[in-house]
């Protein structure tokens, strides 16, 4: 009886640990995808703003 109880608690702890690990990995993957998505968006935004800046700069140069 004592051993059986010990086994149950061990297996319960193991299951819980496994579930938590899965949850953490899921969170990590979600965080990674979100960060990469936003980084790509920001990079595109920076690229566009840089192009605009260069255009404005060249226009300004041509005027003078």
C-alpha angles and dihedrals in degrees: 000000000000093000092047091054091048090051091051094052091046093051091046091053090047093051091048091049091050092049092048091050090052091048091050093049090049090051091048094051091048091049091048094050092047093049093047090048093051092043090054091049092048092047091052090048092050091047091052093046090049091051090050091049092051091048092050090047093052092045089051091050092049092052091056 
